[in-house]
Amino acid sequence: MSKVKVPKAVLDGLKAVRQSGLTNMLDRPVVAELAEEFGFEEAARWVRSNRKRFARGLFHGFAAREEG
């Protein structure tokens, strides 16, 4: 299965949360909360509204979507 395509801002937020080491990435509500605290509002909104895609991305990876 291919990686889940997300906007670059979302990918940046997910990477920041993962690199912080402050939560297990499987804890979706905390991932969203931390993304928001770190200033990645778009990532926080995406995580909250894309439950299935977020879970799939954790296991198959995320990739930045081509813009435009």
Summary of the structure (lengths in Angstrom):
residues: 68
radius of gyration: 10.8
end to end distance: 24.3
largest distance: 33.6
contacts: 187
relative contact order: 0.30
helix: 62%
strand: 9%
